[in-house]
């Protein structure tokens, strides 16, 4: 039984034991059987080129996160200022309403006194 088979059209080697295509095979020194070699380590330039897109994505994610945090802080502060302003306006309106109610009550009392 052969553990490997060569696909004639693509020249790829199928590993029956592993259930997939293998990239590199070599004869084992001990028993002469074919074994799969691990992927070769990329050269420094290749490794840097492979990691560059990842580092760009990481930098973009850090920048995006930073900008979103800054926007959240800006709008949280703006909402707090608006709530303070709304509270001041509501208090001012309530004070004016109390003044007008007091004025109305005073006028009512004066009219009632004149009628009586």
C-alpha positions as CSV (number, residue, x, y, z in Angstrom):
1,X,0.0,0.0,0.0
2,X,1.3,3.4,-0.9
3,X,0.6,6.3,1.5
4,X,1.0,8.9,-1.3
5,X,-0.3,9.3,-4.8
6,X,0.7,11.7,-7.5
7,X,-2.1,13.5,-9.3
8,X,-1.0,13.6,-12.9
9,X,-2.8,16.7,-14.1
10,X,-1.7,19.0,-11.2
11,X,1.5,17.2,-10.2
12,X,0.3,17.5,-6.6
13,X,0.9,14.7,-4.1
14,X,-2.1,13.3,-2.1
15,X,-1.4,11.9,1.4
16,X,-3.9,9.1,2.1
17,X,-3.0,8.9,5.8
18,X,-3.4,12.7,6.3
19,X,-6.3,13.1,4.0
20,X,-4.9,16.1,2.1
21,X,-2.3,17.3,-0.4
22,X,1.3,17.6,0.8
23,X,3.8,20.3,-0.3
24,X,7.1,18.6,0.1
25,X,8.2,14.9,0.5
26,X,11.5,13.4,1.4
27,X,12.8,9.9,2.0
28,X,13.2,9.0,5.6
29,X,16.8,8.1,6.4
30,X,15.9,5.4,8.9
31,X,13.5,3.2,6.8
32,X,13.4,5.0,3.4
33,X,9.7,5.7,3.6
34,X,8.4,9.0,2.2
35,X,7.5,11.6,4.8
36,X,6.1,15.2,4.5
37,X,8.5,18.0,5.3
38,X,7.3,21.1,7.1
39,X,6.9,24.3,5.2
40,X,10.2,26.1,4.8
41,X,10.7,29.2,7.0
42,X,10.3,32.4,5.0
43,X,13.3,34.7,4.5
44,X,13.3,37.9,6.5
45,X,12.0,40.0,3.6
46,X,9.2,37.5,3.1
47,X,8.3,37.4,6.8
48,X,8.3,41.2,7.0
49,X,6.1,41.3,3.9
50,X,3.7,38.8,5.3
51,X,3.5,40.6,8.6
52,X,3.1,44.0,7.1
53,X,-0.6,43.7,6.2
54,X,-1.3,42.4,9.8
55,X,0.6,45.4,11.3
56,X,-1.4,47.8,9.1
57,X,-4.6,46.2,10.2
58,X,-3.6,46.4,13.8
59,X,-2.6,50.1,13.5
60,X,-5.9,50.8,11.7
61,X,-7.8,49.1,14.5
62,X,-5.9,51.1,17.2
63,X,-6.5,54.3,15.4
64,X,-10.2,53.5,14.9
65,X,-10.6,52.6,18.5
66,X,-8.8,55.8,19.6
67,X,-11.1,58.0,17.4
68,X,-14.2,56.2,18.6
69,X,-13.2,56.8,22.3
70,X,-12.5,60.5,21.6
71,X,-15.9,60.9,19.9
72,X,-17.7,59.1,22.7
73,X,-16.0,61.4,25.2
74,X,-16.9,64.5,23.2
75,X,-20.5,63.6,22.8
76,X,-20.8,62.4,26.5
77,X,-19.5,65.9,27.5
78,X,-21.9,67.6,25.1
79,X,-24.9,65.6,26.5
80,X,-23.9,66.6,30.0
81,X,-23.7,70.3,29.1
82,X,-27.1,70.1,27.4
83,X,-28.6,68.4,30.4
84,X,-27.2,71.2,32.7
85,X,-28.6,73.9,30.3
86,X,-31.9,72.1,30.2
87,X,-32.0,72.0,34.0
88,X,-31.2,75.7,34.3
89,X,-33.9,76.6,31.7
90,X,-36.4,74.4,33.5
91,X,-35.6,76.0,36.9
92,X,-35.8,79.5,35.4
93,X,-39.2,78.7,33.8
94,X,-40.4,77.3,37.2
95,X,-39.3,80.5,39.0
96,X,-41.1,82.7,36.5
97,X,-44.2,80.5,36.8
98,X,-44.2,80.9,40.6
99,X,-43.8,84.7,40.2
100,X,-46.8,84.8,37.8
101,X,-48.8,82.6,40.1
102,X,-48.0,84.9,43.1
103,X,-49.0,87.9,41.0
104,X,-52.3,86.3,40.0
105,X,-53.0,85.3,43.6
106,X,-52.2,88.9,44.7
107,X,-54.5,90.3,42.0
108,X,-57.2,87.8,42.9
109,X,-56.9,88.9,46.6
110,X,-57.2,92.6,45.6
111,X,-60.2,92.0,43.5
112,X,-61.9,89.9,46.1
113,X,-61.2,92.6,48.7
114,X,-62.8,95.3,46.4
115,X,-65.9,93.2,45.8
116,X,-66.4,92.5,49.4
